Amino acid sequence: MIYLEPQGGLANRIRVIANGIWLKRKLNTQLYVIWNETHELNCPYHLLLEPVADFTIIPKKNAFKYVMRTAQPDTQTRLKAKLKNALAGIDLCITDEDHPFTDIYETARNHKRIYIKTCQRFTDDLAGFKLFKPVAPLNDKIRELANSIGPKAVGVQIRRTDNTMAIAHSPLKLFIKRMQELIAADNDTCFFLATDDLGVEQELKTIFGARIISPPKDLSRQTVTGIQAAVVDIFTLTGTSRILGSYWSSFSEVAAWMGNAELEVIKKG
C-alpha cells in the first residue's frame, strides 16, 4: 500500500502522482493520494481533474502529520522515526532528501505500507501522465481555446514570481528572440502564452500583437479560479505543436509529457 503526498504546485503534483502510478503498478498494490490545499495550490482535486482508476484521493489523517523520513542520520533519530511511523501504520517513509541516493522501487518493494512525501520525479516512465483529464467545465474551455489557436500554434510558458532559477536562466529577451525566429520561418506563427506575470504578458502583446493568445485569468494560487486557470493553461499547452519553456519549471515539462508537444527549454548558454 502506498500513501503519496505530492508537494508544490499543479505541475509538480501531477508529476508526482504519475510517478506514483508507475510505482503502484510495479508493486501491484493500492495507491492513496493525500491532496493538501496549501498556499501553493489552494483547490481540491475534484474541481480540477477527473478521477483516475489507479489511485484514490483521501484526506490527511492526524497520525500522518507526525510521519518522519525513515533514513535519518543518527541512531536516536532513526528510532524516533521508526516509532512515530509505526504508530501511524507506516513501514517506510521516503521524502525529497532520499531521491538523489535512492532507487525508490528497490527501496519500497520489501515494505507493505509506504509513505512518500515529495515534489520530485522518481521515474522516467511517462505512461501515467496520459491518464489525467480536466473536469468537464475546464475541458470545454480548453477545447474552445484549442479551436481558436489552431493546430500549428506554439506554446510559450514563462515562469516568474517566486522561481528565481527561471528568472535568472530564462530571461524574457531570449523568448522574444526565439519567437521572432519562428515567425521569420513561418509568418503564420501564433503563440499561446501561459505565464504567471502580467507584465510579461503585456510586453509580449506590445511586441507581437494579435499573435499572442492569452485570455484574461486569475493568476493566484490561493483561489480556486486561479488554479483552474492553471489547469486550462497546462492542458492547452499539451495541444500545441511546440512548447518554449522556462528553465527549472515543471509546468512546461509536464505539459509536454501529457501531450505530444516538442519541448524547447529557453535558457542562457
C-alpha positions as CSV (number, residue, x, y, z in Angstrom):
1,M,0.0,0.0,0.0
2,I,1.3,3.4,-1.0
3,Y,0.4,6.7,0.6
4,L,1.6,9.5,-1.6
5,E,1.6,13.2,-0.5
6,P,2.6,15.3,-3.5
7,Q,4.1,18.7,-2.7
8,G,4.2,22.0,-4.5
9,G,2.0,23.4,-7.3
10,L,-0.1,21.9,-10.0
11,A,2.6,20.5,-12.3
12,N,4.7,19.1,-9.5
13,R,1.7,17.3,-8.1
14,I,0.7,15.8,-11.5
15,R,4.3,14.7,-11.9
16,V,4.5,13.0,-8.5
17,I,1.1,11.3,-8.9
18,A,2.1,10.0,-12.4
19,N,5.2,8.6,-10.9
20,G,3.2,7.1,-8.0
21,I,1.0,5.3,-10.6
22,W,4.2,3.7,-12.1
23,L,5.3,2.6,-8.6
24,K,1.8,1.3,-7.7
25,R,1.7,-0.8,-10.9
26,K,5.3,-2.1,-10.3
27,L,4.4,-3.2,-6.8
28,N,0.9,-4.4,-7.7
29,T,-0.6,-2.5,-4.7
30,Q,-3.0,0.2,-3.8
31,L,-2.2,3.9,-4.2
32,Y,-3.8,6.6,-1.9
33,V,-3.1,10.2,-2.7
34,I,-3.2,12.9,0.0
35,W,-4.1,16.1,-1.7
36,N,-3.5,19.1,0.6
37,E,-4.9,22.5,0.0
38,T,-1.9,24.9,0.6
39,H,-0.6,28.3,-0.3
40,E,0.9,26.7,-3.4
41,L,-2.3,25.1,-4.5
42,N,-5.5,26.1,-2.7
43,C,-8.0,24.0,-4.5
44,P,-9.5,20.5,-4.1
45,Y,-8.6,17.8,-6.7
46,H,-12.2,17.2,-7.8
47,L,-12.6,20.8,-9.0
48,L,-9.6,20.3,-11.3
49,L,-9.2,16.8,-12.6
50,E,-11.3,13.7,-13.3
51,P,-10.8,10.6,-11.1
52,V,-8.2,8.1,-12.2
53,A,-8.8,4.4,-11.6
54,D,-5.2,3.9,-10.4
55,F,-5.5,6.0,-7.2
56,T,-7.9,7.3,-4.6
57,I,-7.8,10.8,-3.1
58,I,-8.0,10.7,0.7
59,P,-7.8,13.4,3.4
60,K,-4.6,13.5,5.6
61,K,-5.1,11.6,8.8
62,N,-3.9,13.2,12.0
63,A,-1.4,10.4,12.6
64,F,0.2,11.2,9.2
65,K,1.2,14.7,10.5
66,Y,3.9,13.0,12.6
67,V,5.3,10.7,10.0
68,M,9.1,11.0,9.6
69,R,11.7,10.2,7.0
70,T,13.0,6.7,7.7
71,A,16.6,7.3,6.6
72,Q,17.6,9.5,9.5
73,P,21.3,10.5,10.0
74,D,21.7,9.1,13.6
75,T,20.6,6.1,15.6
76,Q,18.4,8.1,18.1
77,T,16.5,9.9,15.3
78,R,16.1,6.7,13.4
79,L,14.5,5.1,16.4
80,K,12.2,8.1,16.9
81,A,11.1,7.9,13.2
82,K,10.5,4.2,13.4
83,L,8.3,4.6,16.5
84,K,6.3,7.5,15.0
85,N,5.8,5.8,11.7
86,A,4.8,2.5,13.4
87,L,2.1,4.4,15.4
88,A,0.8,5.9,12.0
89,G,0.8,2.4,10.4
90,I,3.8,3.2,8.1
91,D,6.7,0.8,7.5
92,L,8.8,3.2,5.3
93,C,8.8,6.9,4.7
94,I,10.6,8.4,1.7
95,T,11.0,12.2,1.2
96,D,12.7,14.6,-1.1
97,E,16.0,14.1,0.7
98,D,16.1,10.4,-0.5
99,H,15.8,11.0,-4.2
100,P,19.5,11.7,-5.1
101,F,20.6,8.5,-3.5
102,T,17.7,6.1,-3.6
103,D,16.1,3.7,-6.1
104,I,12.5,4.2,-5.0
105,Y,11.3,0.9,-6.3
106,E,14.1,-1.2,-4.8
107,T,13.7,0.7,-1.5
108,A,9.9,0.3,-1.4
109,R,9.3,-3.2,-2.7
110,N,10.1,-5.0,0.5
111,H,7.7,-2.9,2.6
112,K,4.0,-3.2,2.8
113,R,2.9,0.3,3.9
114,I,4.9,3.1,2.2
115,Y,4.6,6.9,2.7
116,I,6.1,9.1,0.0
117,K,6.2,12.9,0.5
118,T,7.8,14.7,-2.3
119,C,7.7,17.2,-5.2
120,Q,10.4,15.3,-7.2
121,R,10.2,12.9,-10.1
122,F,11.4,9.4,-9.3
123,T,11.0,7.5,-12.6
124,D,11.4,8.3,-16.3
125,D,8.2,6.3,-17.2
126,L,5.6,8.6,-18.9
127,A,2.6,6.3,-19.1
128,G,0.9,7.9,-16.0
129,F,0.9,11.4,-17.5
130,K,-1.6,10.3,-20.2
131,L,-4.3,9.4,-17.6
132,F,-5.1,12.9,-16.4
133,K,-8.2,14.6,-17.8
134,P,-9.6,18.0,-16.8
135,V,-13.1,18.2,-15.3
136,A,-15.8,18.9,-17.9
137,P,-16.2,22.7,-17.4
138,L,-12.5,23.2,-17.8
139,N,-12.2,20.8,-20.7
140,D,-14.8,22.9,-22.6
141,K,-12.6,26.0,-22.1
142,I,-9.6,24.1,-23.3
143,R,-11.4,22.8,-26.4
144,E,-12.6,26.3,-27.2
145,L,-9.0,27.7,-26.9
146,A,-7.6,24.9,-29.0
147,N,-10.0,25.6,-31.7
148,S,-9.2,29.3,-31.6
149,I,-5.4,29.0,-31.7
150,G,-5.3,26.2,-34.3
151,P,-3.0,23.1,-34.5
152,K,0.2,25.0,-35.5
153,A,0.3,27.3,-32.5
154,V,3.4,27.4,-30.4
155,G,3.1,27.3,-26.7
156,V,5.1,29.7,-24.6
157,Q,5.4,29.1,-20.8
158,I,7.3,31.9,-19.0
159,R,7.6,31.3,-15.2
160,R,8.3,34.2,-13.0
161,T,7.1,35.3,-9.4
162,D,9.0,33.1,-6.9
163,N,11.0,30.9,-9.3
164,T,14.4,32.6,-9.1
165,M,16.1,30.0,-11.3
166,A,13.7,30.5,-14.2
167,I,14.1,34.3,-13.9
168,A,17.9,34.1,-13.8
169,H,18.3,31.5,-16.6
170,S,15.4,32.1,-18.9
171,P,15.3,35.9,-19.4
172,L,12.4,37.4,-21.5
173,K,14.8,38.6,-24.2
174,L,15.7,35.0,-25.1
175,F,12.0,34.1,-25.5
176,I,11.4,37.2,-27.7
177,K,14.4,36.3,-29.9
178,R,13.2,32.7,-30.4
179,M,9.7,33.8,-31.1
180,Q,10.9,36.2,-33.7
181,E,12.9,33.4,-35.3
182,L,9.9,31.2,-35.5
183,I,7.9,34.0,-37.1
184,A,10.7,34.5,-39.7
185,A,10.5,30.8,-40.5
186,D,6.7,30.9,-40.8
187,N,4.8,34.1,-40.8
188,D,1.5,32.4,-39.8
189,T,3.0,31.5,-36.4
190,C,1.0,32.5,-33.3
191,F,1.7,31.8,-29.7
192,F,-0.4,30.5,-26.8
193,L,1.1,32.2,-23.7
194,A,1.0,30.7,-20.2
195,T,2.6,32.9,-17.7
196,D,2.2,33.9,-14.0
197,D,3.4,37.5,-14.7
198,L,1.0,40.1,-16.2
199,G,4.0,42.4,-17.0
200,V,5.5,39.7,-19.3
201,E,2.1,39.2,-21.0
202,Q,1.7,42.9,-21.6
203,E,5.2,43.3,-23.0
204,L,4.8,40.4,-25.4
205,K,1.4,41.7,-26.6
206,T,3.1,45.0,-27.3
207,I,5.8,43.3,-29.4
208,F,3.8,40.6,-31.1
209,G,0.2,42.0,-31.0
210,A,-2.6,39.6,-32.0
211,R,-0.1,36.7,-32.4
212,I,-0.2,36.3,-28.6
213,I,-3.3,34.4,-27.3
214,S,-3.6,34.7,-23.6
215,P,-7.2,35.0,-22.2
216,P,-7.7,37.1,-19.0
217,K,-7.4,34.9,-15.9
218,D,-6.8,34.8,-12.2
219,L,-3.1,34.2,-11.5
220,S,-3.5,33.5,-7.8
221,R,-2.5,30.1,-6.3
222,Q,-4.8,30.9,-3.4
223,T,-8.1,30.9,-5.3
224,V,-10.0,28.1,-7.0
225,T,-10.3,30.1,-10.1
226,G,-6.6,30.8,-10.2
227,I,-5.7,27.1,-10.0
228,Q,-8.5,26.2,-12.5
229,A,-6.9,28.7,-14.9
230,A,-3.6,26.9,-14.5
231,V,-5.3,23.6,-15.5
232,V,-6.6,25.3,-18.6
233,D,-3.1,26.7,-19.4
234,I,-1.3,23.4,-18.9
235,F,-3.7,21.3,-21.0
236,T,-3.9,23.9,-23.7
237,L,-0.1,23.8,-23.9
238,T,-0.3,20.0,-24.4
239,G,-2.1,20.5,-27.7
240,T,0.4,23.0,-29.2
241,S,2.9,22.0,-31.8
242,R,5.9,23.0,-29.7
243,I,6.4,24.5,-26.2
244,L,9.0,27.1,-25.4
245,G,9.5,26.5,-21.7
246,S,11.3,28.1,-18.8
247,Y,14.4,26.6,-17.1
248,W,13.7,24.9,-13.7
249,S,9.9,24.9,-14.3
250,S,8.0,21.7,-14.2
251,F,4.9,23.2,-15.9
252,S,6.1,23.0,-19.5
253,E,7.8,19.7,-18.8
254,V,4.6,18.1,-17.6
255,A,2.6,19.7,-20.4
256,A,4.9,18.1,-22.9
257,W,4.7,14.7,-21.2
258,M,0.9,14.8,-21.1
259,G,0.6,15.7,-24.7
260,N,2.6,15.3,-27.9
261,A,4.4,18.7,-28.0
262,E,8.1,19.1,-28.5
263,L,9.7,20.9,-25.5
264,E,12.4,23.5,-26.1
265,V,13.7,25.0,-22.9
266,I,14.8,28.6,-23.3
267,K,17.9,29.3,-21.3
268,K,21.2,31.0,-21.3
269,G,24.0,29.1,-22.9
